[in-house]
Amino acid sequence: MPTAVSAPGKVLLAGGYLVLDRAYTGLVFGLSARIHVLVHDVDTSSGVQLSEIVVQSPQFLEASWNYGYRLTANNGGISVTQLQGAAPLSRNPFVETALLYALTYISATLPSSHTIKSAKVTILADNDYYSHSPAEGSTTKAQDDSHHFTSFGVRLQDAHKTGLGSSAALVTAFTGAILSHYLPSSKFSLSNESSRSVLHNLAQAAHCAAQGKVGSGFDVAAAVYGTCIYRRFSPSVLSGLGEPGTTNFSLRVKTLVENIDPAAKWDTEISKEGVTIPKGMALVMCDVDCGSQTVSMVKKVLEWRKSDPEGSKALWDSLQASNSSLGEKLASGSVNELTGAFSSIREKIREMGDRSGVPIEPKEQTELIDAVTNGVEGVEGGVVPGAGGYDAIVLLVKDDEKTMDAIKAFLKKWSEEKKGNVKLLEAKGELEGARAEEIQKYGVFATC
C-alpha cells in the first residue's frame, strides 16, 4: 500500500546564533511550505527478487537516483549503493544518507527473516522552497488545492533556494515515509509521541551525517514537531555512533534512536506549550533573492564570542530575554506590544553584528523592515530570521487579503525603486510538524 508523509519548512524567528549553545533557546516556527515524500511498492515478476529503491524528484531535470541495498555482515546495517540510471549519475547525499539510516534502523527493528521490498519514492516540494518562476503550464496542483508543485525546468543543484530549510524537511519527510512504509503501525506511527521521538532522533543523526557536521538541529526539530521553543542537543550524543558498515552499527543506531543508552541520552528540549501566533495574524516570509554565506557568518560570530566572552555573554543574555519576551507576547495575543518586542530584538541583533563585523541585519534589510512596518497598515513588525544576512525577512501581519495585497504592492514598488527583487512568499507560519498524508490528494503522483 502506498505511503505519503510531509514535513514543514522553518523560520527561526528568534534565537539566531544563540540556538547553537545549550544555554539558550530558539523560537522556531514551522511553515505551510512542505516537502512531500510518496513511497510505492514495485511489483516484480514471480520468482524475481530485486533490492532496488528508485528515488525521483520530477520537478527538476535529471533528478532520479537508483539505489541498491543489502544487509552487511556483523550487524553493520544496510549498505546503500547508487546505481547507474537513465539520467547522468549525480549524488544526493541527503537522500542517500537518509535512506541508509532509515533502512538500517528498520533492519535492526524487524526480524531477520523480514525482506525489505523494492520501492519507488517520489519527492515533491512546494513552490516556495525555490526562487524560480514556473514555466507556463508546468504546475500540478494537489487535489485539495493546498499544494502546488512546479516543474522548475532546471537541475536540482542549479535551483535557487529561498532558505526555508529544504534539506531538514526532506530528510524528515523521507525518513518518516520510509519508516511508515516498511514498519507496522505497532512499531511506528506518526500519531504517537514515541514514534515522533524516533523520527526526530533518526532524522537528526542522518541530517548531521549528510552535512558532515553536527548542527544545532532546530530545523529538523521544526520539521518533526512544528512550531516550538527549541534547546539543542549536546553534540556528544552522536559521537559514539561510528561509521555505517562497521561492526554493530545497526545496534548502535537502534540504541541511539530509541534513546536507551543511559550514557548517551538525548538532552534536546522541545516545548510546544504556549507557542502560537495571535488570532487574526500571520507570519509571512519575504524572499529577497540574494543569498548569504551562512557558514562564514557563523564562524565570524563565534570567533567574536571567543575573543570577548564577558561582553558577548552579557549581550546574548539580554537578547535571550528579548526573545523570550516576544514569545510571551505572541502567546498572550498582545498585538499592540509586538512592534516594540521586535524592535528590542533587532537593536541587539544589530549590536551583535557591529561587534562581530557580520552583517546579521544589514542596513538594506533595516531600511526594508522599517519601511514596510511603517508604510503598510497591518504590519506589526519583523526581523531578519535565523543567521541573518541578505536573503529574507519575516513579518508578523494582519491575516487578511487587504493587508497581503498592500504588502505585495509595497514590495513591487520597493523592488522597482531599489532595482532589487523582493517578493512575498505564499508560505505562512503554522504549528503542525510532520504528518501522514492521504496518497489520493497527490493526483497524477498518487500512482506508481
ChimeraX attribute file (.defattr): number of C-alpha atoms within 10 A of each C-alpha:
attribute: neighborCount
match mode: 1-to-1
recipient: residues
	/A:1	7
	/A:2	19
	/A:3	22
	/A:4	28
	/A:5	26
	/A:6	27
	/A:7	33
	/A:8	36
	/A:9	33
	/A:10	32
	/A:11	27
	/A:12	27
	/A:13	23
	/A:14	29
	/A:15	26
	/A:16	21
	/A:17	20
	/A:18	20
	/A:19	24
	/A:20	21
	/A:21	14
	/A:22	17
	/A:23	12
	/A:24	18
	/A:25	24
	/A:26	28
	/A:27	25
	/A:28	28
	/A:29	32
	/A:30	31
	/A:31	28
	/A:32	23
	/A:33	29
	/A:34	30
	/A:35	28
	/A:36	27
	/A:37	30
	/A:38	28
	/A:39	28
	/A:40	21
	/A:41	17
	/A:42	15
	/A:43	13
	/A:44	11
	/A:45	7
	/A:46	6
	/A:47	6
	/A:48	7
	/A:49	12
	/A:50	16
	/A:51	13
	/A:52	21
	/A:53	24
	/A:54	20
	/A:55	22
	/A:56	18
	/A:57	18
	/A:58	19
	/A:59	24
	/A:60	19
	/A:61	16
	/A:62	17
	/A:63	21
	/A:64	21
	/A:65	24
	/A:66	21
	/A:67	20
	/A:68	15
	/A:69	20
	/A:70	15
	/A:71	16
	/A:72	18
	/A:73	13
	/A:74	12
	/A:75	19
	/A:76	20
	/A:77	29
	/A:78	25
	/A:79	19
	/A:80	24
	/A:81	14
	/A:82	18
	/A:83	15
	/A:84	12
	/A:85	13
	/A:86	10
	/A:87	12
	/A:88	11
	/A:89	15
	/A:90	14
	/A:91	12
	/A:92	15
	/A:93	15
	/A:94	20
	/A:95	20
	/A:96	20
	/A:97	23
	/A:98	27
	/A:99	25
	/A:100	22
	/A:101	26
	/A:102	24
	/A:103	25
	/A:104	27
	/A:105	25
	/A:106	22
	/A:107	24
	/A:108	21
	/A:109	14
	/A:110	15
	/A:111	9
	/A:112	9
	/A:113	7
	/A:114	9
	/A:115	12
	/A:116	17
	/A:117	15
	/A:118	20
	/A:119	21
	/A:120	17
	/A:121	26
	/A:122	21
	/A:123	22
	/A:124	23
	/A:125	23
	/A:126	23
	/A:127	25
	/A:128	24
	/A:129	21
	/A:130	20
	/A:131	18
	/A:132	18
	/A:133	11
	/A:134	15
	/A:135	11
	/A:136	8
	/A:137	8
	/A:138	13
	/A:139	15
	/A:140	17
	/A:141	17
	/A:142	17
	/A:143	13
	/A:144	10
	/A:145	10
	/A:146	11
	/A:147	20
	/A:148	18
	/A:149	19
	/A:150	25
	/A:151	21
	/A:152	21
	/A:153	17
	/A:154	15
	/A:155	12
	/A:156	17
	/A:157	12
	/A:158	10
	/A:159	15
	/A:160	15
	/A:161	20
	/A:162	23
	/A:163	22
	/A:164	25
	/A:165	24
	/A:166	25
	/A:167	20
	/A:168	29
	/A:169	31
	/A:170	29
	/A:171	29
	/A:172	34
	/A:173	32
	/A:174	30
	/A:175	27
	/A:176	33
	/A:177	27
	/A:178	23
	/A:179	25
	/A:180	22
	/A:181	22
	/A:182	21
	/A:183	16
	/A:184	11
	/A:185	14
	/A:186	7
	/A:187	14
	/A:188	20
	/A:189	21
	/A:190	22
	/A:191	11
	/A:192	10
	/A:193	12
	/A:194	14
	/A:195	20
	/A:196	20
	/A:197	18
	/A:198	22
	/A:199	29
	/A:200	24
	/A:201	23
	/A:202	24
	/A:203	31
	/A:204	28
	/A:205	23
	/A:206	26
	/A:207	29
	/A:208	19
	/A:209	18
	/A:210	19
	/A:211	13
	/A:212	10
	/A:213	10
	/A:214	18
	/A:215	17
	/A:216	22
	/A:217	23
	/A:218	30
	/A:219	28
	/A:220	32
	/A:221	33
	/A:222	34
	/A:223	34
	/A:224	31
	/A:225	25
	/A:226	26
	/A:227	30
	/A:228	26
	/A:229	25
	/A:230	26
	/A:231	25
	/A:232	23
	/A:233	22
	/A:234	18
	/A:235	14
	/A:236	12
	/A:237	18
	/A:238	20
	/A:239	10
	/A:240	12
	/A:241	19
	/A:242	13
	/A:243	11
	/A:244	21
	/A:245	19
	/A:246	15
	/A:247	16
	/A:248	18
	/A:249	24
	/A:250	27
	/A:251	19
	/A:252	20
	/A:253	25
	/A:254	21
	/A:255	18
	/A:256	22
	/A:257	22
	/A:258	19
	/A:259	18
	/A:260	12
	/A:261	14
	/A:262	8
	/A:263	8
	/A:264	17
	/A:265	18
	/A:266	21
	/A:267	14
	/A:268	17
	/A:269	14
	/A:270	18
	/A:271	14
	/A:272	14
	/A:273	10
	/A:274	13
	/A:275	20
	/A:276	20
	/A:277	22
	/A:278	17
	/A:279	12
	/A:280	10
	/A:281	19
	/A:282	19
	/A:283	21
	/A:284	21
	/A:285	26
	/A:286	21
	/A:287	23
	/A:288	20
	/A:289	20
	/A:290	15
	/A:291	15
	/A:292	17
	/A:293	12
	/A:294	13
	/A:295	9
	/A:296	11
	/A:297	21
	/A:298	19
	/A:299	12
	/A:300	15
	/A:301	21
	/A:302	16
	/A:303	12
	/A:304	19
	/A:305	18
	/A:306	11
	/A:307	12
	/A:308	13
	/A:309	10
	/A:310	11
	/A:311	12
	/A:312	19
	/A:313	12
	/A:314	11
	/A:315	15
	/A:316	21
	/A:317	14
	/A:318	14
	/A:319	24
	/A:320	22
	/A:321	15
	/A:322	21
	/A:323	21
	/A:324	18
	/A:325	17
	/A:326	24
	/A:327	23
	/A:328	16
	/A:329	19
	/A:330	22
	/A:331	17
	/A:332	14
	/A:333	17
	/A:334	12
	/A:335	18
	/A:336	10
	/A:337	13
	/A:338	20
	/A:339	16
	/A:340	13
	/A:341	22
	/A:342	22
	/A:343	16
	/A:344	18
	/A:345	23
	/A:346	21
	/A:347	13
	/A:348	17
	/A:349	24
	/A:350	18
	/A:351	15
	/A:352	22
	/A:353	20
	/A:354	14
	/A:355	15
	/A:356	21
	/A:357	13
	/A:358	21
	/A:359	19
	/A:360	28
	/A:361	26
	/A:362	17
	/A:363	12
	/A:364	11
	/A:365	21
	/A:366	16
	/A:367	11
	/A:368	17
	/A:369	21
	/A:370	14
	/A:371	13
	/A:372	21
	/A:373	19
	/A:374	13
	/A:375	13
	/A:376	16
	/A:377	14
	/A:378	20
	/A:379	23
	/A:380	22
	/A:381	20
	/A:382	28
	/A:383	24
	/A:384	28
	/A:385	23
	/A:386	25
	/A:387	22
	/A:388	26
	/A:389	22
	/A:390	20
	/A:391	20
	/A:392	25
	/A:393	26
	/A:394	23
	/A:395	24
	/A:396	26
	/A:397	23
	/A:398	20
	/A:399	17
	/A:400	12
	/A:401	9
	/A:402	11
	/A:403	16
	/A:404	19
	/A:405	12
	/A:406	17
	/A:407	23
	/A:408	16
	/A:409	15
	/A:410	17
	/A:411	21
	/A:412	16
	/A:413	13
	/A:414	18
	/A:415	15
	/A:416	11
	/A:417	9
	/A:418	10
	/A:419	9
	/A:420	14
	/A:421	14
	/A:422	24
	/A:423	21
	/A:424	22
	/A:425	17
	/A:426	15
	/A:427	22
	/A:428	20
	/A:429	26
	/A:430	20
	/A:431	19
	/A:432	20
	/A:433	29
	/A:434	29
	/A:435	22
	/A:436	19
	/A:437	16
	/A:438	13
	/A:439	19
	/A:440	15
	/A:441	17
	/A:442	23
	/A:443	13
	/A:444	12
	/A:445	16
	/A:446	18
	/A:447	12
	/A:448	15
